[in-house]
């Protein structure tokens, strides 16, 4: 199935028209439709949907907020608390730009402008605050300044549900084909899916930040952490560091193995489940933040690539610091990794998630990447752009949708476990991740799940290795298409072209 046109009357200023159409197209794609806009008032009465300042008789109308248009035109940030809960006939939703609830609109808020603010990362565009990695901090963005807006409950998914609710009777009146069920685009049973076909999709991904723990620098780092824990009186941390060293002495040293070299565990476990995955690999180290053991990485990455490719896995680029700065370094690193991997490199995730929506993503399109899966807050699991499905990001500089596909990164192991982020024990991490994936199932969307290679050793992972396998098993039980990122993006493109 491909998308069919849906006539939408758009009574918005010409300058906002491409933004409105993009937001509508993004929300209608999961419903199997795309926008066929008309600005002709004579055709408004025959439209399936309207986006206008006043209700169109007989046509479900989304209010076009003058306040929202003014805010975007002036490039102002949304004020704190702009997103709030609003009651609708189909239940409540969290949105900005409210309308008069008694005016006769299909929904009491401008869901197009609200979706645009989330999908276009308007907070990053209008907020200068950055953390030490150059990222917008969670606390400074829309989710941190709007208590009603929950990152683990994607607001744009709710807008899609509302559009489904108001469109279904209107399509029946017009004699048009009804909307498909959520998850319709995953109809072909993917790797590991049940016979009924998948209902949602999860891209299984692994970032290769470091390949070997116990090196000179690794020992030095362990010594530093132990000394710091002693000074702080943190007995648990001291015992943990000494336990890791003892595990190396008794288990890894005799076998010449390492707790970070977990390819047998990852590949074997995925093969048992008949699923595939993507490994994001650093092409070169340009700054200290790219990794603290560049020589060890360069020496061991050829064997890692051989194992991954022999197992039929996808190799993606793990963007370094230089890859944020322009097309040339991106092209250079992508071509170098492609040659060494012996396979095409079509996807990217930035190391430390150092991708800025309005600065970095246009470079990726220009460099010929097919997809990115970097947009996320390291501080909290959930949906950075408010949606649980792939979409084409918007270029404000050119006022158009990029051809690049953004595959939402919904769950990262480091977010859940690292002490400077969520610091969750394994059972709590599993619950938090499962909650996010359950939301994706409800919407029939597709997200990326990231588990680093250093969390598959039974001792070092502190239970996070088993969390990954239980998440994958539960996703399969609930009808997920668990596959490499490129396969999921290709399926999305095929269905929504």
SEDO-366895 format. One line per 8 residues: number of its first residue (from 1); their letters; for each residue x, y, z of C-alpha. Coordinates in nm, 2 decimals. Example, Ala and Ser with C-alpha at 12.3 -4.5 7.8 and 13.67 -1.06 7.14 Angstrom:
! SEDO-366895
1) as) 1.23 -0.45 0.78  1.37 -0.11 0.71
END
This chain:
! SEDO-366895
1) xxxxxxxx) 0.00 0.00 0.00  0.12 0.35 -0.08  -0.02 0.68 0.05  -0.33 0.82 -0.11  -0.41 1.19 -0.14  -0.64 1.36 0.11  -0.79 1.69 0.02  -0.72 1.94 0.30
9) xxxxxxxx) -0.84 2.30 0.29  -0.56 2.52 0.43  -0.65 2.88 0.52  -0.31 2.98 0.66  -0.07 3.25 0.55  0.14 3.16 0.24  0.46 3.17 0.44  0.34 2.90 0.68
17) xxxxxxxx) 0.19 2.68 0.41  0.50 2.46 0.36  0.53 2.41 0.73  0.17 2.33 0.78  0.17 2.08 0.49  0.49 1.91 0.63  0.33 1.87 0.97  0.01 1.74 0.82
25) xxxxxxxx) 0.20 1.50 0.59  0.40 1.37 0.88  0.09 1.30 1.09  -0.11 1.16 0.80  0.15 0.91 0.68  0.08 0.67 0.97  -0.29 0.69 0.85  -0.20 0.59 0.50
33) xxxxxxxx) -0.26 0.94 0.36  -0.08 1.25 0.24  -0.19 1.61 0.20  -0.34 1.74 -0.12  -0.38 2.10 0.00  -0.62 2.35 -0.15  -0.65 2.72 -0.06  -0.96 2.77 -0.27
41) xxxxxxxx) -1.26 2.85 -0.05  -1.49 2.72 -0.32  -1.34 2.37 -0.27  -1.34 2.39 0.11  -1.68 2.22 0.15  -1.56 1.91 -0.03  -1.24 1.87 0.17  -1.19 1.58 0.41
49) xxxxxxxx) -1.02 1.81 0.66  -0.96 2.18 0.71  -0.70 2.39 0.88  -0.84 2.74 0.92  -0.90 3.03 1.16  -1.27 2.96 1.15  -1.46 2.63 1.12  -1.57 2.52 0.78
57) xxxxxxxx) -1.93 2.40 0.78  -1.95 2.02 0.76  -1.57 1.97 0.75  -1.37 1.87 1.06  -1.16 2.18 1.11  -0.84 2.22 1.30  -0.80 2.57 1.44  -0.51 2.78 1.28
65) xxxxxxxx) -0.38 2.98 1.57  -0.28 3.34 1.50  -0.07 3.34 1.81  0.12 3.03 1.69  0.19 3.18 1.35  0.31 3.50 1.51  0.55 3.31 1.74  0.70 3.11 1.46
73) xxxxxxxx) 0.73 3.42 1.23  0.91 3.61 1.50  1.13 3.30 1.58  1.04 3.32 1.95  1.06 3.03 2.19  0.75 2.89 2.33  0.69 3.02 2.69  0.72 2.78 2.98
81) xxxxxxxx) 0.40 2.59 3.03  0.27 2.65 2.67  0.19 2.28 2.64  -0.11 2.19 2.85  -0.37 1.91 2.87  -0.69 1.98 2.67  -1.01 1.78 2.68  -1.14 1.65 2.34
89) xxxxxxxx) -1.43 1.43 2.23  -1.17 1.15 2.18  -1.01 1.21 2.52  -0.74 1.45 2.64  -0.43 1.56 2.46  -0.13 1.78 2.55  -0.08 2.07 2.31  -0.01 2.44 2.27
97) xxxxxxxx) -0.20 2.72 2.10  -0.56 2.66 2.25  -0.87 2.77 2.07  -1.22 2.86 2.20  -1.36 2.51 2.30  -1.71 2.63 2.20  -1.61 2.76 1.86  -1.70 2.44 1.67
105) xxxxxxxx) -1.35 2.31 1.59  -1.28 1.94 1.56  -1.02 1.98 1.84  -0.98 2.27 2.08  -0.61 2.35 1.99  -0.39 2.40 1.69  -0.25 2.05 1.66  -0.07 2.14 1.33
113) xxxxxxxx) 0.13 2.42 1.50  0.18 2.20 1.81  0.31 1.92 1.60  0.54 2.16 1.41  0.70 2.28 1.73  0.78 1.93 1.84  0.87 1.77 1.51  1.09 2.06 1.41
121) xxxxxxxx) 1.27 2.08 1.75  1.17 2.44 1.78  1.32 2.45 2.13  1.67 2.37 1.99  1.62 2.65 1.73  1.53 2.91 1.98  1.73 2.81 2.29  2.10 2.89 2.31
129) xxxxxxxx) 2.17 2.67 2.61  2.40 2.38 2.54  2.58 2.11 2.75  2.95 2.02 2.74  2.88 1.81 2.43  2.71 2.09 2.24  2.36 1.94 2.29  2.04 2.10 2.41
137) xxxxxxxx) 1.99 1.98 2.76  1.67 1.80 2.84  1.59 2.05 3.12  1.62 2.35 2.89  1.39 2.21 2.61  1.02 2.18 2.58  1.00 1.87 2.79  1.18 2.02 3.07
145) xxxxxxxx) 0.98 2.35 3.07  0.64 2.20 3.02  0.54 1.96 3.30  0.23 1.83 3.12  0.44 1.73 2.82  0.59 1.38 2.88  0.87 1.26 2.67  0.77 0.89 2.72
153) xxxxxxxx) 0.41 0.96 2.60  0.45 1.11 2.25  0.22 1.40 2.19  0.23 1.38 1.81  0.12 1.02 1.83  -0.19 1.15 2.02  -0.25 1.40 1.74  -0.25 1.12 1.49
161) xxxxxxxx) -0.51 0.94 1.70  -0.72 1.25 1.70  -0.70 1.29 1.33  -0.80 0.93 1.29  -1.10 1.00 1.51  -1.22 1.30 1.32  -1.14 1.17 0.97  -1.31 0.83 1.00
169) xxxxxxxx) -1.67 0.96 0.98  -1.58 1.23 0.73  -1.43 0.97 0.49  -1.74 0.76 0.52  -1.96 1.06 0.42  -1.74 1.13 0.12  -1.74 0.76 0.02  -1.37 0.74 0.05
177) xxxxxxxx) -1.16 0.43 0.16  -1.14 0.40 0.53  -0.81 0.45 0.71  -0.58 0.15 0.76  -0.51 0.01 1.11  -0.21 0.13 1.31  0.11 -0.05 1.19  -0.03 -0.12 0.84
185) xxxxxxxx) 0.31 -0.05 0.69  0.48 -0.34 0.86  0.25 -0.59 0.69  0.52 -0.83 0.56  0.64 -1.05 0.84  0.99 -0.94 0.92  1.28 -1.13 1.08  1.15 -1.29 1.40
193) xxxxxxxx) 0.79 -1.17 1.36  0.49 -1.40 1.41  0.29 -1.54 1.13  0.02 -1.27 1.15  0.28 -1.01 1.05  0.44 -0.73 1.26  0.23 -0.46 1.42  0.52 -0.22 1.50
201) xxxxxxxx) 0.90 -0.21 1.44  1.21 -0.20 1.66  1.55 -0.13 1.51  1.81 -0.32 1.71  2.13 -0.11 1.72  2.47 -0.12 1.89  2.72 0.17 1.91  3.08 0.06 1.92
209) xxxxxxxx) 3.24 0.33 2.14  3.52 0.11 2.29  3.61 -0.24 2.19  3.85 -0.34 2.47  3.83 -0.24 2.84  4.14 -0.38 3.00  4.42 -0.17 2.83  4.67 0.05 3.00
217) xxxxxxxx) 4.42 0.33 2.99  4.15 0.10 3.11  4.36 0.00 3.42  4.45 0.36 3.49  4.08 0.46 3.47  3.98 0.18 3.70  4.25 0.29 3.95  4.13 0.65 3.93
225) xxxxxxxx) 3.77 0.55 3.99  3.87 0.33 4.28  4.07 0.61 4.45  3.79 0.85 4.40  3.54 0.61 4.56  3.77 0.56 4.85  3.80 0.94 4.91  3.42 0.97 4.90
233) xxxxxxxx) 3.37 0.67 5.13  3.17 0.49 4.85  3.22 0.13 4.96  2.98 -0.01 4.69  3.18 0.16 4.41  3.51 0.03 4.56  3.37 -0.33 4.57  3.24 -0.29 4.22
241) xxxxxxxx) 3.58 -0.18 4.08  3.77 -0.45 4.27  3.52 -0.71 4.16  3.56 -0.61 3.79  3.94 -0.64 3.83  3.90 -0.98 4.00  3.67 -1.10 3.72  3.93 -1.00 3.46
249) xxxxxxxx) 4.21 -1.19 3.65  4.01 -1.51 3.70  3.79 -1.52 3.38  3.91 -1.30 3.10  4.29 -1.31 3.14  4.32 -1.69 3.11  4.10 -1.69 2.80  4.25 -1.37 2.65
257) xxxxxxxx) 3.90 -1.22 2.63  3.75 -0.89 2.74  3.42 -0.78 2.88  3.38 -0.53 2.60  3.44 -0.78 2.32  3.09 -0.93 2.33  3.02 -1.00 1.96  2.97 -1.38 2.02
265) xxxxxxxx) 2.70 -1.29 2.28  2.53 -1.03 2.07  2.54 -1.21 1.74  2.46 -1.55 1.89  2.16 -1.42 2.09  2.01 -1.24 1.79  2.06 -1.53 1.56  1.88 -1.75 1.81
273) xxxxxxxx) 1.58 -1.52 1.78  1.61 -1.48 1.40  1.65 -1.10 1.42  1.92 -0.87 1.28  2.08 -0.54 1.39  2.29 -0.25 1.30  2.64 -0.17 1.44  2.75 0.19 1.44
281) xxxxxxxx) 3.13 0.21 1.40  3.36 0.51 1.44  3.56 0.57 1.12  3.83 0.78 1.28  3.91 0.96 1.60  3.95 1.33 1.56  3.90 1.47 1.91  3.94 1.33 2.27
289) xxxxxxxx) 3.56 1.30 2.29  3.56 1.05 2.00  3.71 0.79 2.24  4.00 0.76 2.48  4.16 0.46 2.32  4.19 0.54 1.95  4.50 0.31 1.89  4.33 0.01 2.04
297) xxxxxxxx) 4.01 0.08 1.84  4.20 0.11 1.51  4.38 -0.22 1.58  4.07 -0.42 1.68  3.80 -0.27 1.46  3.89 -0.47 1.14  3.81 -0.80 1.33  3.49 -0.65 1.47
305) xxxxxxxx) 3.38 -0.55 1.12  3.47 -0.90 0.99  3.25 -1.06 1.26  2.96 -0.82 1.20  2.96 -0.85 0.83  3.01 -1.23 0.83  2.69 -1.25 1.05  2.50 -1.04 0.79
313) xxxxxxxx) 2.46 -0.73 1.01  2.44 -0.37 0.89  2.73 -0.13 0.95  2.65 0.23 1.01  2.87 0.53 1.08  2.91 0.64 1.44  2.97 1.01 1.37  3.28 1.17 1.53
321) xxxxxxxx) 3.33 1.52 1.63  3.45 1.64 1.28  3.14 1.47 1.12  2.92 1.74 1.28  3.10 2.02 1.09  3.03 1.97 0.73  2.97 1.74 0.43  3.34 1.67 0.34
329) xxxxxxxx) 3.43 1.49 0.67  3.10 1.30 0.66  3.17 1.18 0.30  3.53 1.10 0.38  3.44 0.89 0.69  3.14 0.72 0.52  3.35 0.62 0.22  3.64 0.50 0.44
337) xxxxxxxx) 3.41 0.28 0.65  3.23 0.15 0.35  3.56 0.03 0.20  3.67 -0.13 0.52  3.33 -0.29 0.59  3.28 -0.41 0.23  2.92 -0.29 0.24  2.72 0.02 0.19
345) xxxxxxxx) 2.69 0.27 0.48  2.36 0.44 0.46  2.28 0.53 0.82  2.44 0.73 1.10  2.42 0.78 1.47  2.64 1.04 1.63  2.87 0.96 1.92  2.73 1.11 2.24
353) xxxxxxxx) 2.42 1.19 2.02  2.59 1.51 1.91  2.35 1.59 1.63  2.18 1.93 1.61  1.86 1.92 1.42  1.89 2.24 1.22  2.27 2.24 1.17  2.37 1.87 1.14
361) xxxxxxxx) 2.08 1.70 0.96  2.11 1.90 0.64  2.47 1.79 0.61  2.36 1.43 0.63  2.12 1.47 0.34  2.39 1.65 0.13  2.64 1.37 0.21  2.39 1.11 0.08
369) xxxxxxxx) 2.29 0.94 0.40  1.95 0.76 0.39  1.87 0.79 0.76  1.98 0.92 1.10  1.89 0.78 1.44  2.06 1.03 1.67  1.78 1.26 1.79  1.73 1.19 2.16
377) xxxxxxxx) 1.80 1.33 2.50  2.07 1.13 2.67  1.91 1.23 3.00  1.58 1.05 2.95  1.43 0.77 2.75  1.14 0.86 2.52  1.06 1.05 2.21  1.27 1.36 2.14
385) xxxxxxxx) 1.04 1.49 1.86  0.72 1.37 2.02  0.65 1.09 1.78  0.72 0.71 1.77  0.74 0.68 1.39  1.00 0.77 1.12  0.97 1.10 0.95  1.15 1.35 0.72
393) xxxxxxxx) 1.30 1.63 0.93  1.22 1.99 0.82  1.48 2.24 0.69  1.39 2.58 0.82  1.67 2.73 0.61  1.51 2.60 0.29  1.15 2.56 0.41  1.12 2.20 0.29
401) xxxxxxxx) 1.13 1.85 0.42  1.47 1.68 0.39  1.49 1.35 0.20  1.67 1.21 0.50  1.46 0.98 0.73  1.48 1.03 1.10  1.43 0.70 1.29  1.35 0.79 1.65
409) xxxxxxxx) 1.60 0.67 1.91  1.36 0.58 2.20  1.57 0.39 2.44  1.95 0.39 2.51  2.11 0.17 2.78  2.34 0.45 2.90  2.05 0.68 2.96  1.90 0.42 3.19
417) xxxxxxxx) 2.21 0.30 3.37  2.47 0.58 3.39  2.49 0.75 3.73  2.48 1.10 3.57  2.16 1.02 3.39  1.88 0.79 3.52  2.10 0.55 3.73  1.83 0.28 3.72
425) xxxxxxxx) 1.89 -0.08 3.85  1.82 -0.34 3.58  1.46 -0.42 3.68  1.37 -0.05 3.68  1.54 0.00 3.35  1.35 -0.28 3.20  1.02 -0.14 3.31  1.11 0.21 3.18
433) xxxxxxxx) 1.22 0.07 2.84  0.92 -0.16 2.81  0.68 0.13 2.87  0.83 0.32 2.58  0.81 0.02 2.35  0.45 -0.04 2.45  0.37 0.31 2.34  0.52 0.24 2.00
441) xxxxxxxx) 0.31 -0.08 1.98  0.00 0.13 2.04  0.08 0.37 1.76  0.22 0.10 1.52  0.53 0.30 1.49  0.90 0.23 1.46  1.19 0.32 1.69  1.55 0.25 1.76
449) xxxxxxxx) 1.67 0.05 2.06  2.04 0.11 2.15  2.25 -0.13 2.36  2.62 -0.08 2.36  2.86 -0.38 2.33  2.99 -0.31 2.68  2.66 -0.42 2.83  2.65 -0.78 2.72
457) xxxxxxxx) 2.91 -0.93 2.96  2.72 -1.10 3.24  2.95 -0.95 3.51  3.01 -0.60 3.39  2.65 -0.53 3.26  2.50 -0.55 3.61  2.20 -0.73 3.46  2.15 -0.50 3.16
465) xxxxxxxx) 2.25 -0.79 2.92  1.94 -0.98 3.02  1.73 -0.66 3.01  1.81 -0.64 2.64  1.71 -0.99 2.56  1.39 -0.97 2.75  1.30 -0.65 2.57  1.36 -0.81 2.24
473) xxxxxxxx) 1.17 -1.13 2.34  0.87 -0.92 2.45  0.88 -0.71 2.14  0.86 -1.02 1.93  0.58 -1.16 2.14  0.38 -0.84 2.08  0.43 -0.86 1.70  0.74 -0.64 1.65
481) xxxxxxxx) 0.94 -0.64 1.33  1.29 -0.65 1.49  1.55 -0.58 1.23  1.84 -0.37 1.13  1.77 0.00 1.10  1.82 0.02 0.72  1.56 -0.25 0.67  1.30 -0.07 0.88
489) xxxxxxxx) 1.37 0.26 0.71  1.35 0.10 0.36  1.01 -0.05 0.45  0.89 0.28 0.58  1.00 0.46 0.26  0.84 0.19 0.04  0.51 0.22 0.23  0.49 0.60 0.25
497) x) 0.61 0.70 -0.09
END
